[in-house]
Amino acid sequence: MSGSANAALVAEGLRKTYPTGTALDGFDLVVPEGTVCALLGPNGAGKTTAVRILSTLLKPDGGRAVVAGHDVSREPAEVRRNIGVTGQYPAVEEILTGRENLEMWGRLYHVGRKEARRRADELLEQFDLTDAADKRLKHYSGGMRRRLDLAAGFFTVPKVLFLDEPTTGLDPRNRNEVWKMVRSMVDQGTTVLLTTQYLEEADRLADHISVIDSGRGVVEGTPETLKSLVGGDRIVVTLAPGADLAAAAAEVARLTDTEPEVDADTRRVDAAVRDRVGDLVEIVGTLRDRGHEVADVSLRRPTLDDVFLHVTNRAGRRKEPVG
């Protein structure tokens, strides 16, 4: 594939079918060394299946993949020596304390006992688990278990790190801590493949984004180039109770020469504009002149949420590189 010479991870035509249906249908991906790639897609799009194949937890039915220079089907043991994996569900031992869990991971990574203790203490502090370090996991909340599992995944600095929805269930402070640690690992040379339901997370962390739908990549590019797919600025007009929403939306459509998005629950009309201030003044003035009372108005830039909705609503599209 194009651009794969200096890639830490390459997938070509990956296929996987279950009795319930096709999870991957010719999935391609190239992730350059020392970068963060976010893999986005609706539930059931094939994200977790792709991660499981790339991390040797699942065998593909077709296609090939190379991770850290090793073929995942022919050299799975070599791949495992070079990767770290954190899945959606905590992989920690109930009968051990938090500290014991981390020291156990150190031994699994063949880290010396003294270094394992030092690293465990460091991670317990980073993930705000020092006070619970010597408590057994039965006393941990779901969020604490998640943080401990992430700490185990960060025990070493692997060549490639797979993070499957790593911050699900974490509060904003702990989520920010995970983001800092991911960036720290990338600064040390680790390549990260991240799946997430939080599009803000992808925007903050990812150098490159690939959107998957129905088992295929549908679009890829940097966060900024993907945002350009859905145009420039948008105006959001909120109509007052009693105002004619349909008539106001038709007026906005005429003024912007677009098809606005209308949300009946919030009474909002959302449309693309070319001239931020000029269009805002014209739209609000015209709506008021026509008797449509405006409760609020704002301008916003496109977000990854807009991209996600835009590209995953196009069934059957092939991957479309951007930028």
VEXLO-572844 format. One line per field, with one value per residue (C-alpha): residue in one letter; chain; y, z, x. Coordinates in steps of 0.5 Angstrom, whole numbers. Each point is the difference from the previous one (the first is absolute). Layout:
res <- A	...
chain <- A	...
north <- Y	...
up <- Z	...
east <- X	...
END
This chain:
res <- M	S	G	S	A	N	A	A	L	V	A	E	G	L	R	K	T	Y	P	T	G	T	A	L	D	G	F	D	L	V	V	P	E	G	T	V	C	A	L	L	G	P	N	G	A	G	K	T	T	A	V	R	I	L	S	T	L	L	K	P	D	G	G	R	A	V	V	A	G	H	D	V	S	R	E	P	A	E	V	R	R	N	I	G	V	T	G	Q	Y	P	A	V	E	E	I	L	T	G	R	E	N	L	E	M	W	G	R	L	Y	H	V	G	R	K	E	A	R	R	R	A	D	E	L	L	E	Q	F	D	L	T	D	A	A	D	K	R	L	K	H	Y	S	G	G	M	R	R	R	L	D	L	A	A	G	F	F	T	V	P	K	V	L	F	L	D	E	P	T	T	G	L	D	P	R	N	R	N	E	V	W	K	M	V	R	S	M	V	D	Q	G	T	T	V	L	L	T	T	Q	Y	L	E	E	A	D	R	L	A	D	H	I	S	V	I	D	S	G	R	G	V	V	E	G	T	P	E	T	L	K	S	L	V	G	G	D	R	I	V	V	T	L	A	P	G	A	D	L	A	A	A	A	A	E	V	A	R	L	T	D	T	E	P	E	V	D	A	D	T	R	R	V	D	A	A	V	R	D	R	V	G	D	L	V	E	I	V	G	T	L	R	D	R	G	H	E	V	A	D	V	S	L	R	R	P	T	L	D	D	V	F	L	H	V	T	N	R	A	G	R	R	K	E	P	V	G
chain <- A	A	A	A	A	A	A	A	A	A	A	A	A	A	A	A	A	A	A	A	A	A	A	A	A	A	A	A	A	A	A	A	A	A	A	A	A	A	A	A	A	A	A	A	A	A	A	A	A	A	A	A	A	A	A	A	A	A	A	A	A	A	A	A	A	A	A	A	A	A	A	A	A	A	A	A	A	A	A	A	A	A	A	A	A	A	A	A	A	A	A	A	A	A	A	A	A	A	A	A	A	A	A	A	A	A	A	A	A	A	A	A	A	A	A	A	A	A	A	A	A	A	A	A	A	A	A	A	A	A	A	A	A	A	A	A	A	A	A	A	A	A	A	A	A	A	A	A	A	A	A	A	A	A	A	A	A	A	A	A	A	A	A	A	A	A	A	A	A	A	A	A	A	A	A	A	A	A	A	A	A	A	A	A	A	A	A	A	A	A	A	A	A	A	A	A	A	A	A	A	A	A	A	A	A	A	A	A	A	A	A	A	A	A	A	A	A	A	A	A	A	A	A	A	A	A	A	A	A	A	A	A	A	A	A	A	A	A	A	A	A	A	A	A	A	A	A	A	A	A	A	A	A	A	A	A	A	A	A	A	A	A	A	A	A	A	A	A	A	A	A	A	A	A	A	A	A	A	A	A	A	A	A	A	A	A	A	A	A	A	A	A	A	A	A	A	A	A	A	A	A	A	A	A	A	A	A	A	A	A	A	A	A	A	A	A	A	A	A	A	A	A	A
north <- 0	7	3	-6	0	3	-2	-4	-3	-2	-3	-3	-2	-3	-5	-3	-3	-3	-4	6	4	3	4	2	1	2	5	4	4	3	3	4	-2	5	2	0	-3	0	-5	2	-3	-1	-6	-7	4	-5	4	-5	-6	4	1	-7	-2	5	-2	-8	-1	-2	-3	3	-4	4	6	1	4	2	3	3	-4	-7	-3	-1	-7	-3	3	2	-2	6	5	-2	2	7	2	2	-1	3	-2	2	-4	0	-6	0	-5	0	-3	4	7	6	0	-7	0	5	-4	-6	3	2	-7	-2	6	-3	6	-1	0	6	4	-3	3	7	0	-3	6	5	-2	-1	8	2	-4	3	-7	1	0	-7	-3	-5	-2	-6	1	-2	7	4	4	-2	7	-2	-7	4	4	-6	-4	6	1	-7	1	6	-4	0	4	-5	2	-1	2	-2	3	-2	5	2	5	-2	1	4	7	6	1	-7	0	6	-4	-6	5	3	-7	-2	6	-1	-7	2	5	-6	-3	-4	-1	0	-2	2	-1	4	3	6	5	5	-5	-2	8	1	-6	-2	1	-4	-2	-6	-1	-7	-2	-7	-3	5	6	6	6	2	6	5	3	6	-2	-5	6	4	-6	3	7	7	3	-1	4	-3	4	-2	2	3	-5	2	2	-4	-5	-2	7	2	-6	2	7	-2	-5	5	5	-5	-4	-6	-5	1	-5	1	-3	1	-2	6	4	1	2	-2	2	1	7	4	7	-1	7	2	-6	0	7	-1	-7	3	6	-3	-5	6	4	-6	-1	-6	1	-2	-2	-1	0	-3	-1	-7	-3	-7	-6	-7	-1	3	-4	-7	1	3	-6	-6	2	-2	-7	-4	5	-2	3	8	2	8	4
up <- 0	-1	6	3	0	7	3	6	-2	-6	-2	-7	-2	7	0	6	0	6	0	1	-6	-3	5	-5	-7	-3	5	-2	5	0	7	0	5	6	-1	3	-5	3	-3	0	-2	2	5	-4	-6	2	4	5	-4	-4	6	3	-7	0	7	-2	5	-6	-7	-6	-6	-5	-2	4	6	2	7	2	-6	1	-3	5	-3	-1	6	5	6	-3	-1	8	2	-3	2	6	0	4	-1	1	6	6	0	7	6	5	6	-1	3	-5	1	-1	-6	-3	3	-3	-7	1	1	-7	-3	3	4	6	7	2	-6	0	7	-3	-6	4	5	-6	-3	6	1	-7	0	7	3	5	6	-3	-2	6	-1	-3	-7	4	3	-7	-3	-8	-1	4	-3	-7	2	3	-7	-3	4	-1	-8	1	4	-5	-6	-6	-8	-1	5	-1	4	-1	3	6	3	0	7	3	2	-3	4	-1	-7	-1	4	-5	-6	3	1	-7	-3	5	-3	-7	2	2	-7	1	-6	3	-3	4	-1	4	0	3	-7	5	2	-8	-1	6	-1	-7	-6	-5	0	-3	0	-1	-2	-2	1	-5	0	-3	2	3	1	5	5	-4	-7	2	3	-7	-3	3	-2	4	6	2	3	5	1	6	-1	6	2	-5	-6	-6	0	-7	-3	3	-3	-7	1	2	-5	-5	3	0	-6	4	3	8	5	4	7	3	7	1	-5	-4	-7	-2	-7	-3	-1	-5	4	7	3	-7	0	7	0	-7	3	7	-3	-5	5	4	-6	-2	8	2	7	1	7	-1	-6	0	-5	0	-3	-3	5	-1	2	-6	-4	3	-1	-7	-3	4	-3	-7	-1	-4	-1	-1	4	-2	2	2	0
east <- 0	2	4	1	8	1	-7	0	-7	-3	-6	-2	-7	-1	-7	-3	-7	-4	-6	-4	3	6	4	6	-1	7	2	7	4	7	2	7	5	0	-7	-7	-6	-7	-4	-8	-6	-7	-2	1	5	5	5	1	1	5	4	-1	3	6	2	0	-6	-4	2	-3	-4	4	5	6	3	7	1	7	3	-3	-6	-5	-2	7	3	-5	5	5	-6	-2	7	0	-7	-5	-7	-5	-7	-7	-1	5	5	2	0	-6	4	6	1	1	8	0	-3	5	6	-3	0	7	2	-4	4	6	2	4	-3	3	-2	-7	-1	2	-4	-6	1	0	-6	-4	2	-2	-6	-2	-1	6	-5	-3	6	0	-8	-2	-4	-7	1	1	-5	-1	3	6	1	0	6	3	0	2	6	2	-1	5	5	5	2	-2	1	-7	-6	-7	-5	-7	-5	5	-4	-7	-2	5	-1	3	6	2	-2	5	5	0	0	7	3	-2	3	6	1	0	5	4	-1	-6	-6	-7	-6	-6	-7	-5	-7	2	1	3	6	1	1	4	5	0	5	-4	-7	-3	-8	-3	-7	-3	7	4	4	-5	5	6	5	2	-6	1	-1	-6	-3	1	-5	-6	1	2	-4	-7	-5	-5	-6	-5	-7	-4	-6	-6	4	-1	6	-2	-1	7	4	-3	2	7	1	-2	5	6	-2	1	-4	0	0	-7	0	-8	2	5	-3	6	2	7	3	7	1	6	0	0	-2	-3	-5	-1	-3	-4	-3	-2	-3	-4	-3	-2	-3	-4	-2	4	2	7	2	7	6	7	5	5	5	-1	2	2	-7	-3	5	-2	-7	2	4	-4	-6	3	-2	5	5	8	5	2	7	0	6
END
